[in-house]
Amino acid sequence: MPHAYPTHEHARAAGAIVAWFAEQPETEAVLVTNSCARGKATADSCLDMQVIVSPAARGALDQLWAAFEADCPEVHALSTAGRWSELHLDVHGGRFSPGPIDHSGVDYLEIAVGNLLAYSVPLFTRGDRLERLRAEWLPFYDDDLRAKRLAAARHWAFGYLDRIPWYVERSLHFQALDRLFRAFQYFLLGLHVALRTYPISYDKWIREQVVENLGLPELYARLPALFELRRLESDELVGKAADLRALVDAYLLEQPGLR
């Protein structure tokens, strides 16, 4: 995947980070992730990076990195590149644990795996740890876990949508709007699981994910209208919930129906 730094400051910071971690024997891989990895960053974007180490080495290396970062001129200069340009770097042990998909919201397993392993660009590797992680998790995780998470995403999308007419009836229109968006996030999670494709995010890059990654431009054409309202304090949200319900019913299946 081609990556691109939007400014000289982003590039210099990345170079300094790679050089420092390459000197640490615990480092197994240094990767650029998110917008810079996908060539979508601007001067205002963060520089997102991940460093893979053995789980046992994570805590100690995290402390050493924090001390280096505090005095690194290239990292400090990054803040001058744009309005929100800063470094987001995580030292990762390379372990992924599925969390629950329930009433508290979507779980971020798929996003974590996707951004670390599927959509990242390695800048430094030592040994075969990154290769083994990618072999374990790509192109997608096992079918038993997939079936459980797809069923959970579908269940909770319907559960949130079921409440929207009741909220509207009680004039709780902002709560109904919130539940519509949360149901949409369950839908995006389930859609990616159904199509065995890791997501990037559930609240940004929606066009890129649905049109480019999933190859569903006809589906994307129907998504913006879900949130286009003429009047919030009306029964429009009941109709929007019905429209999203139809998409959940069609796409969150073992074999999505409207492809």
N, C-alpha and C positions, 0 to 999 in steps of 0.2 A: 504494500500500500504506500503510495507516495505521500510524504509528509512535507509540510512547509511551515516555516516560522514567519510570522507576519512582520517582525521587526528585527533589527540587529540585536536589540536587547534580549529578545526571546532566544535568539540563536546563541548569544554569548552565555546566557545563564544556563542553557541546556548543555553547552560544552563544558562549562565549569563543573556542573553537577556530575556529568558522565566521568570526567577525569577524576574527581574525588572518589566516587563510588568504585571505579575500576581499581583504585589502590587498596580498597578494603577487601581482604580475602573472603569475607562472608558473602559478598555480592555475587549473585548468580545471574541476574539480568537487570538492565536499566531500560525502561521503555518510555516513550512519549505517547500520550493517550489523548482521547477526546478531540477537540477541534483542530489542534495542531497536527495530530496524527492523521486526520482525514482531510487536511488541506483546507479547512473551513475557518481558521482563526483570523481575527483582525487585530489591529494594534491594541484594542481595548480588551482582548481576551486574556484569560489566565493561561499560564503555562502549566499543563497537567502532566505529571510524570508518576510512574510507579517503579519501585525497586523490589525485586524478588530476592528473598533470602530464605534460608531454612527457618522453620518456625522457632527453633531454639535460639537463633541468633538475632531475632527481630528486635527484642527489647534493647539489647546492648548497642546495636547499630543505630537504632532510632535515637538514642542519647548522643552518640558521637555525631550523627548528622545534625542534630539540633544545635550543637556547639559550633559546627562548621558553618551552618546556614546563617547564624547570628552575625558572623563577621565576613560573610562572602560578598565582595563588592558587586559581582555580577548579578547575584540574586537581588540585592538592594536596588540596583539600577533598573531592574525589570519594572519597578513601580513607576518609573518615569516614562514608560513606553506608551501608556494609554490610561484611560480613566479607571479601569478595573483590572489592569494587568498586574498580576501577582503570581506567586508560585503556589501550586497545590501539589504536594508530593507526599506519597504514602509509601512506607516500607511494608511490604506485604509478605506474609509467610507462605503464600501459595496454597492456602486451604480455603475451600468454599463450603459453607454449610447452608443447606436450604432452610429458610425460615418459614413460618406459617403464612399462608395467604388467607386472611380472615377479615373480620369486621374492622380491625385496626388499620387496614390498608394493604397495598400491594407489598410484596417482598421484593428485594432488589438483587436476588441471586443472579437472575438472567442479565441484568445490567452490569453487575460486577464482573461476571465471566466475560461478557461481550466486550466491555471496554478494556479489560486487562489482556485478554487472550485473542479475541477475534479482530478487534479494530485498532490495536496498538501497533506501534513500530518499534522494534528493538534497536537500541543504540549501542548496547554492549551486552555480551553474553559470556558466561564462563560455565563450562560444562554443558550438560544436556537437560537441566531442570526445566527451562522454558519449553523445550521440545516435548518433554514428557507430559507437562501440564496440558499443552495443546493437544497432544494425542489422547489424553484422558477426557477432555471436555469438548473438543471440536470434532465434527461439525456441530454436534449437539449432545446433550446428556442422554441417559438411558431411557428406554420407553416406559418403564414402570414409573419412574419419577415424573416423566412427562405427562402420563395419563392422570396422575394425581393432581398435578398443578394445573393442568388444563381444566379438569372438573372443578377445582376450587375457584379458578378465575371466572368461569361461567356462573357458578353458584352465587358468588358475591356480586357480580355485575347485575344479575337478575334481582338479588336481594336489595341492592341500592335503588334500582329502577322501580321496584315495587312500591317503595315508600314515596316516590315523587308525587303521585296524585293526592296522596293523603296530606303531604306538606302543603301543596297548593290549595287544597280545600281549606286548610287552616290558616291561609295567608302567610305561610312560612316560605316565601319565594326565594329568599337568599339561601336558605337551607336546602331547598329543592335544587337550586343551581349548583350548590356545592356537591350534592349527591350525584348530580348528572355528571360533573367532571370526574368524581371519584369512580363512578361506574365506567366512564370512558377509559380511565387508567387500567381498571381490571380488564376491559376489552382489549386494550393494546397489549397487556401482558399475555392474555390468552391467545390473541392473534399470532404473536411471535412464537409462542409455544406450539400452537397448532401447526405452524409452518416450519417448525424446527429452525428458527433463525433467532439469534440473540439480538435484543433491542439495544438502543443507544440511550434512550431516555423515554419517560412517559409524559413529559410536559414541554419538550422542545425537539426540534429536528423531526417533526412528525411527517412532513412531506418527504424528506430524504428517506426516512425509514419505510414508509408505506409504498411510495412510488419506486424508489431505487432499490432498496434492500429486499423488499417483499414482492416487487413487481406487480403492484395492484393499483395502477392509476385510477381505475374506475371506482375503486373503494375510496381512495382519497378524495375524489370529487364530491363524495357524499358527506365527508366529515366536517368541513367548516360550517355547513348549514346547521349542524347540531347545536351550535353556540351563537347563531345569529338570531337575535330577538328584537322584535319591534317594541314590545312592552313587557317588562319583567313581571309586573303585577297583573298577570293574566293567566289563562290556562295554556299558554304556549308551551310551557315546560312539560306539560302532560304529553303533548304531541311529540316533543323532542325525545322524551323518554321512550315513547313507543317506537320512534325511528331507530334509536340506539338498540332497543330490544330486538328489533328485526335483524340488525347487523350481528348482534351477539348470537342469535339463534341460527343465523346462516353461516357464520365464519368460525365460531368456536366449537368445531366438530373435529372428529378424527380426520375427515375428508371435507374441508371447507366447501360450501355449496356454491357460492357465487363468484368463482374465480374466472 
